[in-house]
Amino acid sequence: MNRDTTDQVNDHNFHRKPSELLDFLPPNAQLLIDVGCLNGSTASYYKRINPQSFYWGILINSELSSEITKGLDQIILSSIDQLETIPLELEEKTVDCLIYDGILPQIRNPLKVLQYHTRWLKDQGQVLAYIPNSQYWRNIINLLQGKAEISVQDNTDYRGLTLETIQKIFWEAGLYIYEIQTRGKKDQEFQKFLELVNPLQDALGLDSSRFVTQTAAEFYIVRAIKSLQPPRRLLIQTAIMAPTGCDRLRVLEPDQLSATIPGTRTISASKSIPTGSILPEEEKVFIWQRTILSYDHHLEILKNLLKQDYLIIAEIDDNPLRRREYAENRYLSYRGCHGVQTSTAPLGVFLQQFNPHVAIFKNHLLTLPAPRIYSDPKVTLFFGALNREQDWKPIIEALNRVLIRHQTQVRVKVIHDRRFFDYLAISDKEFEPFCSYDRYNQIIQTCDIGLLPLTATPVNLMKSDLKFLECAGHGVAVLASPTVYEQSVIHGETGLIYRSIQQFEMYLNELIINTALRRKIATNAYLWVRDHRLLCQHYQQRREWYLKMRDDLPSLNQELRQRVPEL
């Protein structure tokens, strides 16, 4: 049986692709101002990452519509000319980020606008701009051919700004540009253009490499801070050795948000060591994600990293006792690094016997799903996990008694665990094998009650509460064991904790028949995750720890060589 229908969610207006600047917006900003709001969906997408932010939109000659205003907390109507003097009821130095998505070239005096707007910006606040390049090679060709410079789509001047102009006006506005990215293809047509204009480059004395950069870029993405000093630069490189199921949560999503911090770059590679150019004054961090380091294969790599002045970190989010190879190599995976980062306090205590420098970075949700609007009269139970047979066996008989009692009112959805699925005593059940994370979330969103059994084994005691976060984010009320979950779930408020088989049966029965209780618990849990367990509230902890460790690197190097004399 396959059922892909979902309860209705508040998810409209998400069909339009957001601005590319979304990837650079500071995730923890309290107040942002989008000048122009040329892409109406950016605010909606951003509010999922940071729902507690306040997002202003200054609309230019726009008619108000739900597509434009969705996600905006405050709207100001203006014209291009009014941007130089537009009054906002804001105190100076209260804004975290100013956004100019394609609007600056349309402004008669962009320097004056930047100088006026940056009064609102906090010290070290960010300015992000997406700017068409007037020196783009196709623009040059069009100009020489006498073609129009007016964009038919929006009836605006498309000439853009030059790289020199961008750098000049930002500096004079008191902004330090710490990064400019380019967008444009260096394809065969572009190479032909370079061949044609090569004699002209020589005649005008143009720098060839700079000319290539300036003419290949169709757009510039400009990132600046309100400062005359550069930010401290940090490069985070991660070797992802367990990509399936672990990379997104422990590497890719934290990297995504870390890269929004001024001066921070992130690079990762799956099953290999990431490579890339090192920028001047860039301090370096190398992370081994779930890597079993061996004396035979990794000592030389570690020595080389030390010679290159890297801070070396191990990332682990599972009990190492599950793999005997760690012990066989005398836990070089943790002893052979300057520090270890992990996901839970019990796991941190275990790891401290091998390395005293352990940081706890809990698992969090990157985005908050839209609030559920429940419409299905049937109550759907969810169970989805790996290696949980010893955890569900004690409750399976009680579960079946409840399912049979309410078999006309309930269904069950199971991911991966076929034996659990086969043990279920009702016919209204659905099975999904190991699936993508998007599909996993799609299934959870159709459920009402999440079953989270964990017995108190050494391995389980070191697990994280991620299942609770995922259920809570999708409006699913949880019935959980005290193992792991009693540290997060507030019994009776954000979930139910069972401490015996009798309690499991009683609480499950109550969750099925008591719709008001089930919805109240789900809503409370959703709000708790919103307020406490979104990645936007915690992502800076990684960079702060890395920089502190970098400051102590000489002494950490000495400690490391004492732990592993072979280095």
N, C-alpha and C positions, 0 to 999 in steps of 0.2 A: 504494500500500500504506500503510495506517495502522496503527500499533501504539502504543498508549498504555499498555501494561502496564509496570510499573516493578519494579525490584528492591525487595525488602522493606527498609524502613527502620525505625529505632526511633522511630516517630512516633505511638504511641498516646497517648491522653489529651490530644490537642490539639483535640478536638471542642468543648470548652467554651470559651466566651468568657472571656478574663481580665478582671480588675478594670480599671476605668478608670484606676486609679492606676498601672498599668503604664507609661503614657505619661510619667509624671513621676519614676519611679525613677531615681536617679543611675546612669548606665550603667557607671561605673567603680568602683562600690562594692565593697569587699573583704568587708564583713560587713553583712548586713541582718537585721532581726528583724521578722517579720510577726506581729503580735499578734492572734490570733483565727483567722487563715487561713480566713476565711469563703469565699474563692474559691480552690479547690485548684489551679487551672491557672495562676495568676499566676506562681508560682515557675518552672514549666516554661518559660513563654514568656520570662521574664526571663533564664533561664540560656542561652538561645540568643543573646541580645544580649551577655551577659557570663558565659561558661561557667566562668570561673575565680573567680567570686564564691562566698561561703559564705552560704547562705540558711537562716536559722533560722525555724522555725515554732512558735509557742506555740498549741497547739490547745485550744480551750475545750469541755470536756464532749463530746469527739468520739471516735468509734470509728475506729481506724486502718484506712484503706483505701488502695489504690493511687491512687485518684482524688484523695484529699486530700493524700497525702504525696509524690506525684510531683514531683520537682524540689527537695524539701527536703533539705538536707544534715544538719540536726539537728532533732529533734522534742522538744518539751517539752509534757507534758500538764498542764493546769491547769483550775481553775474560775474563774468571774468574780471571786469574792471573793479568790482567791489572787493575783490580778494585782498587788495592792498590796505584796505581800511575796515574790513568787516568787523563789527563788534561782537565779541562772544562774552557771555557771562562767566568768565573764567579768571581765576587768579593766575598771575604769572608763575611759571615754573611748576605747573601741576600736571602737564601732559607727558605721557611716557613715549608716545610715538606719533609722528606726523607722516601721513601717507600721501604720495603724489603719484597716482597711477595714470601716467600719460598726459597729465594736465599741464606740466610746467612749460612746454613749448608753446602752448596756446596763450600764455600769459604775456602781456606786453612788457612787463618788467619783473621777471622771475626773481631777481636779486632782492628787490624791494619787498616782494611777497614773502620770501624766505626770512628776511630780516624782521619783518613784522610778526610772522607766525612763530618764529623761534622764541619769542618772548614768553609764550605759553609753555615752552618745552622745559622739562627738568634738566638740570645739569647731568650730563651723560645720557640724556634721552636720545632716542633714535629718530632719524629721518630716513625714510625709504622712498625711492623714486624709480619709476619705470619710464624711461625717456627715449623716444625715437631719436635716431642718430641722423643728423642732416648730412653727414659725410658717407652714409651708406652707399655702396657702389652703384646700386640700382638707381638711387636718387641722382647720382652724378650722371649716369647714362640718360635718365629721363630729362634732366636739365639740359644736357647737350643736344638732345633730340627735340627740345621745345615742348615736351609733354607737360600736362597740368600737374601742379603740386598740391592740388586739393583732393583730399580723401572723399570719394563719392559716398562712402558709408556714413560718415558722421559730419561731412561738410565742414571740416576743420583743416587748418593749415598743418601739413604733415612734414614740414621741413625739419622739425626737431631741433636739437642743440648739438654743437660740436663737443668733443671731449674736453678741449681747452676751456670752453665756456662753462661747462658743468663744473670743472675743477675750480675755476675762478669764482663763480657766484657762490658755491658752497663755502669756500674758504672765507670770502668776504662776509658771509652771513654768520661766521663763527662756528662753522661745522667742519669736523675732521672726517674726511672720506677714508674709511679703513678698508673698503673693498668696492671694486667695480667689476661686475660680471658682464659679459657680452652675450648676445643672442643673435645668431646668424650662421649661415652655412658657408663653408669654404669649399664649395663644390667645383666641378669642372668649369662652369660658366664664370665663376669668380676667378679661377686661375687664368682663363682667357682674358678677362678684364685686366688682370695684373700684367700680362704680357703686352697688352695694347698700351698701357700707360707707363710702362717701364722707362721708356726714353724721357717721358715728362718728369718722372721722379728724379732722374739724374739731373735734368736741366734745372729743376727747381731746388735741388739740394735737399730733398726730403729723406728722412730716415726711413729706410725700407721696412723694417720690422714694425715701427710705429704706424706707418702708412697702411700696412696689412691689417693691423688691429682696428684702426679707425675706419677703414672702408668695408671690412667684413662684417662689422657689427650692425645689425638692423636696429637693435635696441640696446640700451645700457640699463643694467640694474645697479643703482647707486645706493650704497649703505654708508650712513654717516652718523656721527654722534655729536652732541653739543659739547664740544671740547676742542681745545687747540693741541691736545696731546693724544698720541695713539693709544689704543687699548693694549693691555698685555696679551700677547699672542700665544695661542696654545693649539697644538695639533694632536688630535686623538686618533690613533690608528688601532684598529681591532682586527685580529685574525679570528674569524668565526669558524670554529671547528665542530659545532653542533648546530647547523642551520635549521634543521627541521623542528619547528615548534618552540625554539628558544631564541632565535636571532631577533625576531620582531620585538619581543617584550624587553629583552635584556640589552640589546645593542641598537637595532635600527631606530626604534622610536626615541630612546634617550638621545641617540646621535642627532636625530632630526631636530629636537628641541635645543640641544647643546649648540648646534650650528647657528642658531639665531642669536647667540650671545656675541657681542662685538669682539672680534679678534679670535674667535674659536672656529677651527675647521675640524671636520670629522671625515675619516676614510675607513672603509672596511672591505674585507674580501672574504669570500667563502672558501674554506678548506685551503687557504693559502695566506701568505704574508702580504698585506696591502702595501703597495708602492705608490709613490707620488713625490712631487717636488716639495722641498722644504723652503719655506719663506724666511727671509732674514728676520732675526730676533724671535723666531718661533720656537717655543719650548715644546718638547715632544713627550708624548705618553704612548706606550705600546701596551695593548691589552690582549692577553691570551684568553679567549672565551672557551670554556669547557675543554681545555687542552690537556692531554696527558703528556706532560713533559718527561722525556727520558734522557738518561745520561749519555746514551749512545748518539742520539740524533739532535739534541737541543742545546747541549752545553756551548757549542761554538756559536750558535745563534744568540744565546744569552750574552756571551762574551762580546759579540759584535754590537749588540744593542747597548751594552754598557760603554763601549768605546765611543759610540755615537751620542752619548749623554742622554739616553732615554730613561724615563721613569717607567719601570716595568710592573704591570699590574695583572693579577689573575682574576678572572670573572667566573664565578661558579654559583649556580642556583639549585644544586641538587646534592644529596649526601654522597660524598666520595666513596663511602663504604660499598656502594653498589658496584664499583669497578675495582677489581683487585689490582689493576695495573698501576693505580695511584700508589698503593702501598709498596708494590714491587720496585718502584722507582723512588722509594723513601720520600714520597710526597714532594718531589722536586717541583711539581706544579705550583706549590704554594711557598715552599722554602726558597725556591729559586727566583722569586719575584720580590720587589720592594714592598708590595702590599697586596692585599686580597680584598675584592669587593664581592658581596653576596646579598641575598634577598631577605634573610630572616635572622633574628637574634640567636635562636638555638644553633643555626648553622654557623653563625659568627663565633659563638663560643667554641664549637668543635674545631674551627679552623685556627683559632688562636694558639693551639698547641704547636702549630707549624710555623706561624708567622704572627708577631704581635700587632701588626698594622692591618687591622680589618675594618672595613667600612660597610655599614648596612644600608643598602639602597632598596627599599621595598618595591614590590611590583605595584604599578598604578595603571589606570586607564588613560590612554592618549586622548580619546574623545568621549564626550558624554552623549549617548544616544538620545534621540528625541523622546519626550515623555510618551508613555504608552497610552493609547485609547483602547480599552478592552471592548471587544465586540463578540467574541466566540463564547457561547453559553457553556460549552464543555470545558472542564478543568484539565489542563494538560500538564503532566509531570515530565520533568527533564532529568536525564542522567547521562553524563558524557565525560569519560575519563579513561586514562590508560592505567593498566596494572592495578585494578581496584577489586579484584575478586575476593580477596581476603577481607576487604572492608564491607562489601555488600552482603556477603553470605550470612552474617548474623542477623540481618534485618529482612531477608528476602521473604521468609514465611509471614511475618507481620505485614509486610508490604502487600503481599498477595491477598491476605485477608481483607485489607482495606480496599484494594482494587476490586475484588469480587463484590464486596458490599456496595460499592458505588459504580459498578461497571457500566451503567447506562449514562453516567455523568462524567466519566474520566477517559482519558487516553494517555499513553506514555510514549515519549520520544527518547530514543537511545542512540548515542553516537559511539561507535567503535566496539563496544563490549558486546559481542554476539552471545556469549554465554548468559550474561545478565538478561538480555532480550529474550532468549529462549526460555528462561526460568519464569518469566512473567505469565500470570495465570489468566490474562484477558486477551481478547483478540484485537481490540482496538489499540494497536501499538505499531510504531514505525521505527525502522532501523536505518541508520546511515553509517557507512564505514568511515574510516579515517578520512577527513575532509579538510578543505581549506578553511582558514580562519574566518573569511567572509561568510562561507556557508555555515560554519559553526555558530556565528552570531545571528545569522538569519533564522536558524532553528531555535535558538534560545529565545529570540524575540516573539516566538509563537507560543511560548510556554507560560505557565502560571506558578508552578511550584518546582523548585530545584532541590534535588536530593544530594546531600553532600556528606556521605559517610566516610570517616577515617578512623581506623583503629590506632591505638597509641603505640605504634612500633617506632624504633629509632629512626627509620627512614621517614615515616609520616610526620613525626614530631618536628622535622626540619623543613616541611613543605610550607608554601605561602598560602595566603588567603585569596588567591586570584579568582577561584571559582565563585566565591561570594561576590567579589567586585563585578564580575561579568554578569552574574544573575541580577544583582541590584541595578546595574546600569540599564538593563532591559526590562525592569519592572517585574521581576520574578521573585516571589517570596521564597526564602530558603528554609529548609529543615536540615540542620547540620549537627554533626558530632561536636563534642567539646574540644577534641583534638584539633589544634590549629585555630578553629573558628571562634572559640570562646574569647580569643584575644581581640576579635574585631566585631563580632555580632553582639548586639545588645538584646538579650533574650526578651521577647515580648514586644520589642520596639522595632528593631531592624531585621529580625529573624527569630526562629525558634531553635533552641539547643536541646537535644534529647540526651539523657544520661543513662537510659535503660531502654530495652526493647519495648517495654510497656509504654514508656513516654513517647517513643517513636510512633507507635501505633495510635496513641491518643492524639498527639499533635498533628499527625498527618490527617487523621479523620476530621479534626477541627478545621484545618486549613482548607479541606475540600468543601465542607458544608457551610463554612462561615466566610462568605464572600467579603463582607466588610472588614473582617480581621485580616484576610489575605491581602486585600488592596491597601489597607493602612500600613501593614508591614512593608509591602513592596514600595510604597511611596516614601516611607521613612528611610528605607535603605537607599533609595535613589538619591534623596537629598543628602544623606550622609556621605555617599561617594562624591557627590558634587562638591561638598564642602571640605572633604578631607583627603580624597584619594585619586585626584586627577594629577597627571604627570606635570601639568603646568605649575603646580604648587610646589614641586620638589626637584625639578630637573637641574637647577643650579647647584645642588649639593655635590654633584659629581665634579664639576669644574672647580668648585671651592676646595674640595679634598685634594684633587690633583695638584692644584697650585700650592697648597700647604705642603704636600709631599715634595713637590719640586723645590720649595724653599729649603727643605731639610735633606736634599739629595746627597750632599757629601757624607753626612752621618749615616744615611740609609745605605749608601754604597758600602760603607765600612761594615755595617751590620750584615748586609747580604753576603759579603765575602767571608764573614765569620761563620754564617750558617752553612754556606756552601764553599768550602775552601778551594774546590776545583775551579771556581771562577776567579 
